């Protein structure tokens, strides 16, 4: 079925929109593109505006019985008649649109980003029981999409090939999955608190097995993280750089390693084994984490704020906005970034063409929910207008490692304010805290916290960057 043919039905379009919405939950780093295409298919039958109207009608339907009751108590039978007629009309409209409403819920409602079910250490959080079966289903959906949607055929073929190469390391029973990785230490303390020493003995045995070997400390986890970054330099055409400059974006090349951490990639490698199995906490920062922190070997002269940052990574799995496991790789990389000076408290923040293109008139006090919606609705169009391929590049809040590496050169992290960072820290209850940091009072370039997605205080600003999507892909 070719969707550009006049014979394509609403049912067929909706089926493909639903396929795309499901695929977006699996191939999460490219989920924004799948959801963009799903909106294209669904819009003729139910636009985002139509969906919002339908939600208002549902709210009205829920409130009508109370209004009818009040009218009856007042013996206002004319109003009772009118409201009853309105109720019958609403019920009919809502019933007729119920299937579309459910699909609209999946495609138009912006919830927490899904976690990549194949990222190391996230399988349990994503609640995937049979990853191989999930991959087979994904392959069939992508094949159906490539046949039905020729305009995006190359994209579907490329993603099918990429996902076919995903390596499923091993499958565990649900009980084993619950007792593995990042949850082990938390479960051990739960057993102690409840006085269940039989369970605590079992946890201790498993914890012994989870301790990384000397070989793993030397190479294993570092390879797992570092392998995802083959080449992140780019040769941007001059016309792209000219358009980027108009938007307020500057090209920055970051060298391999980190002058912020004063460590080379080789010196960073042994640290990754500690980041690989976080203790898993409900703390939103490194402050007050107490006994849950893991002691990580750092140079004796390492700043206290750096030590707290690294220890924070031992408390939480971190994910980027694509839902994939994140840890800084610190390879040589080119990014397009808003490089304005950080404002003083109370001062106006710099405006830009990019900010306006996203629908904002200021960059202070924006919640992550508003930012994510703007990036979803307009981000890929902005990338396309710059002359870049949306399948290769993505507009995001500045990633934390990019902020620290560029910020060292630009003098960021010297003001008492936070900056929105791309990504999230995963809490023990599965909730996501949006990343932010850079406040001089809490570590400056080393500062990293998790905030609520609706946090919109004036003490937080927004800075955007264009990055390669492959920097967001987790090691497989």
C-alpha positions as CSV (number, residue, x, y, z in Angstrom):
1,X,0.0,0.0,0.0
2,X,1.4,3.4,-1.0
3,X,0.1,6.1,1.3
4,X,0.3,8.7,-1.5
5,X,-2.3,6.9,-3.5
6,X,-5.8,8.2,-3.2
7,X,-7.1,4.8,-2.1
8,X,-5.3,4.9,1.3
9,X,-7.9,4.8,4.0
10,X,-8.0,6.3,7.4
11,X,-7.7,2.9,9.0
12,X,-4.5,2.2,7.0
13,X,-3.0,5.5,7.9
14,X,-3.9,5.0,11.6
15,X,-2.4,1.5,11.5
16,X,0.9,2.9,10.3
17,X,0.8,5.8,12.8
18,X,0.4,3.2,15.5
19,X,3.3,1.1,14.2
20,X,5.5,4.2,14.2
21,X,4.4,5.1,17.8
22,X,5.4,1.5,18.9
23,X,8.7,1.6,17.0
24,X,9.5,4.9,18.7
25,X,9.4,3.1,22.1
26,X,12.0,0.6,20.9
27,X,14.4,2.5,18.6
28,X,14.4,5.4,21.1
29,X,17.3,7.5,19.9
30,X,15.4,8.0,16.6
31,X,12.0,8.1,18.3
32,X,11.4,11.7,17.6
33,X,11.6,11.0,13.8
34,X,9.2,8.1,14.1
35,X,6.8,10.2,16.1
36,X,7.1,13.1,13.6
37,X,6.1,10.7,10.8
38,X,3.3,9.3,13.0
39,X,1.8,12.8,13.3
40,X,2.0,13.2,9.6
41,X,-0.2,10.1,9.1
42,X,-2.6,10.8,11.9
43,X,-3.2,14.5,11.3
44,X,-5.7,14.1,8.4
45,X,-8.0,12.1,10.7
46,X,-7.0,13.7,14.0
47,X,-4.8,16.8,14.2
48,X,-3.1,17.8,17.4
49,X,-5.6,20.7,17.6
50,X,-8.5,18.2,17.1
51,X,-7.0,16.0,19.9
52,X,-6.9,18.9,22.3
53,X,-10.5,19.8,21.5
54,X,-11.5,16.2,22.1
55,X,-9.8,16.3,25.5
56,X,-11.8,19.4,26.4
57,X,-15.0,17.6,25.4
58,X,-14.1,14.7,27.7
59,X,-13.5,17.1,30.5
60,X,-16.9,18.7,29.8
61,X,-18.6,15.3,29.8
62,X,-17.1,14.5,33.2
63,X,-18.4,17.8,34.6
64,X,-21.9,17.7,33.1
65,X,-23.5,15.3,35.7
66,X,-22.7,17.8,38.4
67,X,-24.3,20.6,36.4
68,X,-27.4,18.5,35.7
69,X,-27.7,17.6,39.4
70,X,-27.5,21.3,40.4
71,X,-30.1,22.2,37.8
72,X,-32.4,19.5,39.1
73,X,-32.1,20.6,42.7
74,X,-33.1,24.1,41.5
75,X,-36.0,22.7,39.5
76,X,-34.6,24.3,36.4
77,X,-36.0,21.7,34.0
78,X,-35.3,23.7,30.9
79,X,-31.6,23.6,31.7
80,X,-31.8,20.0,32.7
81,X,-33.2,19.3,29.2
82,X,-30.5,21.3,27.4
83,X,-27.7,19.7,29.5
84,X,-29.0,16.2,29.0
85,X,-29.2,16.8,25.2
86,X,-25.6,18.1,25.4
87,X,-24.5,15.0,27.4
88,X,-26.0,12.7,24.7
89,X,-24.2,14.6,22.0
90,X,-20.9,14.5,23.8
91,X,-21.2,10.7,24.5
92,X,-21.9,10.1,20.8
93,X,-18.9,12.2,19.6
94,X,-16.5,10.7,22.1
95,X,-17.6,7.1,21.4
96,X,-17.2,7.7,17.7
97,X,-13.7,9.1,18.2
98,X,-12.5,6.7,20.9
99,X,-10.1,4.7,18.8
100,X,-8.6,7.9,17.4
101,X,-8.4,9.4,20.9
102,X,-6.4,6.5,22.2
103,X,-4.0,6.7,19.2
104,X,-3.8,10.5,19.8
105,X,-2.9,9.8,23.4
106,X,0.1,7.8,22.3
107,X,1.3,10.3,19.6
108,X,0.4,13.8,20.9
109,X,0.8,13.5,24.7
110,X,4.3,14.3,25.7
111,X,5.3,12.1,28.7
112,X,8.6,11.1,30.0
113,X,11.0,9.8,27.3
114,X,11.1,6.1,27.0
115,X,14.2,4.2,28.0
116,X,16.2,2.3,25.3
117,X,15.3,-1.3,26.1
118,X,18.7,-2.5,24.7
119,X,21.0,-0.1,26.5
120,X,23.3,-2.0,29.0
121,X,21.9,-1.8,32.5
122,X,18.4,-0.5,31.4
123,X,16.7,-3.7,30.3
124,X,15.2,-4.2,33.8
125,X,13.9,-0.6,34.0
126,X,12.4,-0.9,30.5
127,X,10.6,-4.1,31.7
128,X,11.6,-6.1,28.6
129,X,11.2,-9.8,29.2
130,X,12.0,-11.2,25.7
131,X,14.4,-8.8,23.9
132,X,14.9,-11.1,21.0
133,X,11.2,-11.3,20.3
134,X,11.0,-7.5,20.6
135,X,13.7,-7.2,17.9
136,X,11.8,-9.6,15.6
137,X,8.6,-7.5,16.0
138,X,10.6,-4.3,15.3
139,X,12.0,-5.8,12.1
140,X,8.6,-6.7,10.9
141,X,7.2,-3.3,11.6
142,X,10.1,-1.5,9.9
143,X,9.6,-3.8,6.8
144,X,5.9,-2.9,6.7
145,X,6.7,0.7,7.0
146,X,9.4,0.7,4.3
147,X,6.9,-0.9,1.9
148,X,4.0,1.5,2.8
149,X,6.0,4.7,3.0
150,X,8.4,5.0,0.1
151,X,9.3,8.6,1.0
152,X,11.0,7.4,4.1
153,X,12.1,4.0,2.8
154,X,15.8,4.7,3.1
155,X,15.4,5.7,6.7
156,X,13.5,2.5,7.6
157,X,16.0,0.3,5.8
158,X,18.9,1.9,7.6
159,X,17.3,1.6,11.0
160,X,16.3,-2.1,10.3
161,X,19.9,-2.8,9.5
162,X,21.2,-1.0,12.6
163,X,18.8,-2.7,14.9
164,X,19.5,-6.1,13.4
165,X,23.1,-5.7,14.6
166,X,22.0,-5.2,18.2
167,X,23.7,-7.7,20.4
168,X,21.5,-9.3,23.1
169,X,24.0,-10.3,25.7
170,X,21.9,-12.6,27.8
171,X,18.3,-13.0,29.0
172,X,17.6,-13.4,32.7
173,X,14.6,-14.6,34.6
174,X,12.4,-11.9,36.1
175,X,13.7,-12.8,39.6
176,X,17.3,-12.6,38.5
177,X,16.7,-9.4,36.6
178,X,15.4,-7.8,39.8
179,X,18.4,-9.0,41.7
180,X,21.1,-7.8,39.2
181,X,23.1,-4.8,38.4
182,X,22.1,-1.4,39.9
183,X,19.3,-2.8,42.2
184,X,21.5,-5.2,44.2
185,X,22.8,-2.8,46.7
186,X,19.4,-1.1,47.2
187,X,17.8,-4.5,47.8
188,X,20.5,-5.5,50.2
189,X,19.8,-2.4,52.4
190,X,16.0,-3.1,52.1
191,X,16.6,-6.6,53.5
192,X,18.7,-5.2,56.4
193,X,16.0,-2.7,57.2
194,X,13.3,-5.4,57.2
195,X,15.3,-7.8,59.2
196,X,15.3,-10.4,56.4
197,X,18.8,-11.8,56.9
198,X,18.2,-14.8,54.7
199,X,17.6,-12.5,51.8
200,X,20.5,-10.3,52.9
201,X,22.8,-13.3,52.7
202,X,21.6,-14.0,49.2
203,X,22.1,-10.3,48.2
204,X,25.7,-10.4,49.7
205,X,26.5,-13.5,47.6
206,X,25.3,-11.8,44.4
207,X,27.1,-8.5,45.3
208,X,30.3,-10.5,45.5
209,X,29.7,-11.8,42.0
210,X,28.9,-8.3,40.7
211,X,32.3,-6.8,41.8
212,X,34.3,-6.1,38.6
213,X,37.4,-8.2,38.1
214,X,40.8,-6.6,37.5
215,X,40.4,-7.3,33.8
216,X,37.0,-5.5,33.7
217,X,38.5,-2.6,35.7
218,X,41.2,-2.3,33.1
219,X,39.2,-2.6,29.9
220,X,35.7,-4.2,30.0
221,X,33.3,-1.4,30.9
222,X,35.5,1.2,29.3
223,X,35.2,-0.6,26.0
224,X,31.5,-0.9,26.4
225,X,31.1,2.9,26.8
226,X,33.9,4.0,24.5
227,X,33.0,1.8,21.6
228,X,29.9,3.9,20.7
229,X,32.0,6.9,19.6
230,X,33.9,5.9,16.4
231,X,34.1,9.4,14.9
232,X,32.3,12.6,16.0
233,X,34.1,15.2,14.0
234,X,32.2,16.8,11.1
235,X,33.0,18.8,7.9
236,X,30.2,21.3,7.9
237,X,29.7,23.1,4.5
238,X,30.2,26.9,4.7
239,X,26.5,27.6,4.0
240,X,25.5,25.4,7.0
241,X,27.9,27.4,9.2
242,X,26.5,30.7,7.9
243,X,22.9,29.6,8.7
244,X,24.1,28.4,12.1
245,X,25.7,31.7,12.8
246,X,22.5,33.5,12.0
247,X,20.7,31.3,14.5
248,X,23.3,32.1,17.2
249,X,25.2,28.8,16.9
250,X,29.0,28.6,16.7
251,X,31.2,25.7,15.7
252,X,33.3,24.3,18.5
253,X,35.8,21.5,18.2
254,X,36.4,19.6,21.5
255,X,39.7,17.8,21.9
256,X,39.9,14.2,23.1
257,X,40.1,13.8,26.8
258,X,39.0,16.4,29.3
259,X,40.9,19.5,30.5
260,X,38.1,19.9,33.0
261,X,38.8,16.5,34.6
262,X,42.5,16.7,33.7
263,X,42.3,13.1,32.5
264,X,43.0,11.5,29.2
265,X,40.6,8.8,27.7
266,X,43.1,6.2,28.9
267,X,43.1,7.5,32.4
268,X,39.3,7.7,32.4
269,X,38.9,4.1,31.3
270,X,39.3,2.5,34.8
271,X,36.5,4.8,36.2
272,X,33.8,3.4,33.9
273,X,33.6,0.1,35.8
274,X,32.3,2.1,38.8
275,X,29.8,4.0,36.6
276,X,28.6,0.7,35.1
277,X,26.9,-0.6,38.2
278,X,25.4,2.4,40.1
279,X,24.1,1.9,43.6
280,X,20.7,3.3,42.5
281,X,19.4,6.0,44.8
282,X,16.5,8.4,45.1
283,X,19.0,11.3,45.7
284,X,18.8,14.0,43.0
285,X,22.3,15.2,43.6
286,X,25.6,14.0,45.1
287,X,24.8,16.0,48.3
288,X,23.7,14.0,51.3
289,X,24.1,10.6,49.6
290,X,26.0,9.3,52.6
291,X,26.7,5.6,52.8
292,X,25.2,4.9,49.3
293,X,28.2,6.5,47.6
294,X,30.8,4.3,46.1
295,X,34.4,5.4,46.7
296,X,35.9,6.0,43.3
297,X,39.7,6.2,42.9
298,X,40.6,9.7,41.8
299,X,43.9,11.6,42.0
300,X,44.5,12.9,45.6
301,X,44.4,16.5,44.4
302,X,41.0,16.1,42.6
303,X,38.6,18.9,43.5
304,X,35.9,17.9,45.9
305,X,33.2,18.9,43.4
306,X,34.7,16.6,40.8
307,X,34.7,13.7,43.3
308,X,31.0,14.4,44.0
309,X,30.2,14.5,40.3
310,X,31.9,11.1,39.7
311,X,30.2,9.6,42.8
312,X,26.8,10.8,41.5
313,X,27.3,8.7,38.4
314,X,27.8,5.7,40.8
315,X,24.4,6.4,42.3
316,X,22.3,6.6,39.1
317,X,22.1,5.3,35.5
318,X,22.1,8.4,33.3
319,X,20.3,8.5,30.0
320,X,20.3,11.1,27.2
321,X,17.1,12.6,25.6
322,X,17.0,9.6,23.3
323,X,16.6,7.3,26.3
324,X,20.0,5.6,25.8
325,X,22.5,5.0,28.5
326,X,24.9,8.0,28.9
327,X,28.4,8.4,30.2
328,X,30.9,11.0,28.8
329,X,33.1,9.5,26.2
330,X,35.3,12.6,25.7
331,X,36.4,11.8,22.2
332,X,37.3,14.5,19.6
333,X,34.0,16.1,18.5
334,X,32.5,19.0,16.6
335,X,29.4,20.6,17.9
336,X,27.3,23.7,17.0
337,X,26.5,25.4,20.3
338,X,25.1,28.6,21.6
339,X,28.2,30.1,23.1
340,X,26.8,33.3,24.7
341,X,28.2,34.5,28.1
342,X,26.3,33.4,31.1
343,X,24.1,36.2,32.5
344,X,24.4,37.7,36.0
345,X,21.5,37.2,38.4
346,X,18.6,39.3,37.4
347,X,20.0,40.3,34.1
348,X,18.2,39.7,30.8
349,X,19.3,36.6,29.0
350,X,20.6,36.8,25.4
351,X,17.9,36.3,22.7
352,X,18.6,34.6,19.4
353,X,17.0,33.6,16.1
354,X,17.2,30.0,17.3
355,X,15.2,30.8,20.5
356,X,12.6,32.6,18.4
357,X,12.4,29.7,15.9
358,X,11.6,27.5,18.9
359,X,8.8,29.8,19.9
360,X,10.5,31.4,23.0
361,X,11.0,35.0,23.8
362,X,13.4,34.4,26.7
363,X,15.6,31.5,27.8
364,X,15.2,31.9,31.6
365,X,12.5,30.1,33.6
366,X,11.5,27.5,30.9
367,X,10.4,24.1,32.2
368,X,11.8,21.0,30.5
369,X,8.3,20.0,29.5
370,X,8.0,23.2,27.4
371,X,11.5,22.8,26.0
372,X,10.8,19.2,25.0
373,X,7.6,20.1,23.3
374,X,9.3,22.9,21.3
375,X,12.1,20.6,20.3
376,X,9.6,17.9,19.3
377,X,7.4,20.4,17.2
378,X,10.2,22.5,15.6
379,X,13.6,21.0,16.3
380,X,13.9,18.8,13.2
381,X,12.5,21.6,11.0
382,X,15.2,23.9,12.2
383,X,17.9,21.2,11.5
384,X,16.5,20.8,8.0
385,X,16.4,24.6,7.4
386,X,20.1,24.7,8.3
387,X,20.9,22.3,5.5
388,X,21.6,19.3,7.8
389,X,20.1,15.8,7.7
390,X,17.7,15.2,10.6
391,X,18.7,11.5,10.5
392,X,22.3,12.5,11.3
393,X,21.9,15.6,13.5
394,X,19.6,16.6,16.4
395,X,18.9,19.8,18.2
396,X,19.1,19.3,22.0
397,X,19.7,21.1,25.3
398,X,23.5,21.2,25.6
399,X,24.8,17.9,26.9
400,X,26.5,18.0,30.3
401,X,29.9,16.9,29.0
402,X,29.7,19.4,26.1
403,X,28.8,22.2,28.7
404,X,31.9,21.4,30.8
405,X,34.3,21.1,28.0
406,X,33.2,24.2,26.1
407,X,32.5,26.0,29.3
408,X,36.1,25.7,30.4
409,X,37.1,27.8,27.4
410,X,34.2,30.2,27.7
411,X,34.2,30.8,31.4
412,X,30.9,29.2,32.2
413,X,30.0,27.8,35.6
414,X,30.9,31.0,37.3
415,X,27.4,32.3,38.0
416,X,24.7,31.3,40.6
417,X,22.3,29.7,38.1
418,X,21.6,26.4,36.5
419,X,21.6,25.5,32.8
420,X,19.3,22.8,31.3
421,X,21.3,19.8,30.2
422,X,20.3,17.1,27.7
423,X,19.3,13.9,29.4
424,X,18.0,12.5,32.7
425,X,19.1,10.6,35.8
426,X,17.0,7.5,36.5
427,X,15.7,7.4,40.1
428,X,15.1,4.2,42.0
429,X,11.4,4.4,41.4
430,X,11.9,4.6,37.7
431,X,11.1,8.3,37.5
432,X,13.4,10.6,35.6
433,X,15.0,13.7,36.9
434,X,15.9,16.2,34.1
435,X,19.6,17.1,34.1
436,X,20.8,20.6,34.9
437,X,23.9,22.0,36.4
438,X,26.6,24.6,36.2
439,X,25.8,26.6,39.4
440,X,29.0,28.0,40.9
441,X,27.6,27.5,44.4
442,X,27.5,23.7,43.9
443,X,30.6,23.0,41.8
444,X,30.3,25.1,38.7
445,X,31.5,23.0,35.7
446,X,31.2,19.9,37.9
447,X,27.7,20.7,39.2
448,X,25.0,18.2,38.1
449,X,21.5,17.7,39.5
450,X,18.2,16.1,38.5
451,X,15.2,18.4,38.6
452,X,11.5,18.0,38.0
453,X,10.4,18.3,34.3
454,X,8.0,21.1,35.3
455,X,10.6,23.1,37.2
456,X,10.5,26.6,35.7
457,X,12.3,28.8,38.2
458,X,14.1,32.0,37.0
459,X,17.3,30.5,38.3
460,X,17.6,28.2,35.3
461,X,18.4,29.1,31.7
462,X,18.4,27.2,28.4
463,X,21.3,26.7,26.0
464,X,21.0,24.6,22.9
465,X,23.4,22.6,20.8
466,X,23.4,20.6,17.5
467,X,25.0,17.2,17.9
468,X,25.4,14.0,15.9
469,X,22.8,11.4,16.7
470,X,25.4,8.7,16.9
471,X,26.9,10.3,20.0
472,X,23.5,9.4,21.6
473,X,23.5,5.7,20.6
474,X,24.4,3.4,23.5
475,X,27.1,0.7,23.2
476,X,25.5,-2.6,22.3
